Every structure is written in C-alpha cells, then in structure tokens.
Amino acid sequence: MHCEDLQTPHRDLGATVLLASEPSETFQSSIGFLLADAGEPHYDLTTMTLLAGIFDFLTSEAMVDSMKWALIVALIVIGFFGTFLPILPGTTLMFVGFVLHYFLFGMEESRLTWQGLVVITLLYIASLVLDWISGAIGAKWFGSSKYGVIGAIVGGIIGLFFSLPGLIIGPIIGVFAFEMIFAKKEVKEASNSTVGTVVGGIAGVFAKVLLALGMAGWYVVDVFLMN
C-alpha cells in the first residue's frame, strides 16, 4: 500500500471534522491554508470546535458591544470617584463616557437622546465653572476683599495649567498674594481669607459630587427608563 493511500483517509477525516464543527466562514478562510498542507494533517474535533468557538466569540457583535460597555462604565465609575479625588478629572471622564456611548452605539441605537446629552453637557460645564469660583466664594464668605476674590479666580485659572492639584492650590495662593499685595492686609487677615478659600473648595467638591450624580442619574433615566 502506498503512502498516498494512507494519507487519503486522513484528508477525508479532516474535511469531515471541519463540517462537523461548522465554524464560521471567516474562521474557515483564516485557517484554509492549513488544508492545503502536503504534509500529514493533524485534525482534532475538540480542538477545532474550541478554536472555532473562540474565534467566533471574539469577532462577534456581542463581544464588541461588551467591550464598548466596559469602556463606558469604567470611565463613568472612575470619573465619579474623581469628583472628590483631586488626582482625577472626575466630571470630565464621566462626560467622555457619556459622549462615547452616544457615538459608539449610534445616535439612535444608543437610546441617549440629544436633549439628554445637552442636559449632561450643561451639568458638566457647571462643574467646571464651580472649580473656578468655589474658592472665590469661600474667600468672600470669610471676609476677603474684592482683591482676594479676584486672586482666587486668577489662581484658579493659572492652576488649570497644572492639572487638578493646581485648581486647589492655585486659588489659595492667589487669595493670599492678592490680599497681601493689593489689599495691603496683614498676614493674619490674609490667612483668614485663605481659610475661606479652602472651605469654599471643600464645599465645591460636595457640589461637584451632586452635579456628577445629576449627570449619571440623567444618563440612566434617559437610556434605561425613558427610551
């Protein structure tokens, strides 16, 4: 018996295995070059079925959607914690997650209406404005002069260039410097205004958490309850 006769049943068995496992056309085309190998084939029904299942799962629409949801949820959750952790751009990460949901799933299939996205955008802008003025409001509340308030705003704007820690430290330095230089206050009085800036900043953090909850709440209601 010739070697060719011995190899023929194996080739037939390989074709039978492929038909039995019924992998997708994409998977068959991906490994089709293996069938043309002139050497001795090594086909195993369990292995082929497993590989076909893994390949189809990784390229399926459900898998792609799962990866989209994982990214969106991660941005929203991390962003929410970032509202009271200065090392993270809290509401910015959340806003990016909402916008990605709107465009990744399509404007209609996302179920997030453009009106809902507008409301979320307005809440996000309010959170940014709050970062700039919360220190100034606190300084004014603790008796700061108009120069101290201006210093808090200027310090907040400059702090933007030094990430979120700059938004916290910038207004404090700004109030103290403006009170000393322009308002001609003593160190003790300028320090009181600085304390007000810190208190205002803390109050601003709580207000940002509320705004972040409003963003997330509107998103959930719009996507899962109303549409």
Phi, psi and omega in degrees: 000134184277162180296327180298323179294326180288329184279335184300310178304323181295318178297317178298320179297319179298317179295321179297319180298317180298319179292323182291321181283337178049056175289167182292162179298323179298317180294319180298319180292330181290328182248010184301328181298337179292329184289339181272002182294129181281345181284185182286119182285155179231090182252137178224126186302312182296316181297314181297318180294319179296313179298320179295319179295317179296316181298314181295323180293315183293334181257007182280160178295325180297321179293318179297317178296322179297321179293322177297313180297321180299318179294315182295313181296320179299316180296318182292314182293312179297320179297321179297316177295332179290346179292335177239012172243111188295348181278352182239139176282079192310287185294336177293315177298318178298316181298318177299319178298317180294317180294319177299319177301317183297321185264328180293322181268356182092147186298328180269313183289341180292337181066006174264111184289159179292330176296318177296321179294325177296315179298315178299320179296318179296319177295323178294316178299320178299323179293325178291316179298321180298324177301323184281324191254347184300319179296320180294320179296317178297320179296317179297321181297328181266020172088019178291150175284176178297332178291322178295320178297315178298320179298322179295319180293314179298317178298323178293319179294315178296323180297338178301329182281357180238033178065192186293324175303328178294329178292336179272312184283324183304308179298325180296312179295320181298315179299310183299315183294317182290324178294321180286317188277311188264322180275351178057038180272159175285167183300319182296315181293319178295325179294322177300318177296324179295320176300319177299324178296318179296314179299317178298322178296320178295317177298324178297325178296315178297321178295323178294322177299318178296318178295321178296320176297322177296319177298311181294319180297317179296321179298312182297314181296316183292319186276317191256341185246320186269332185239000000 
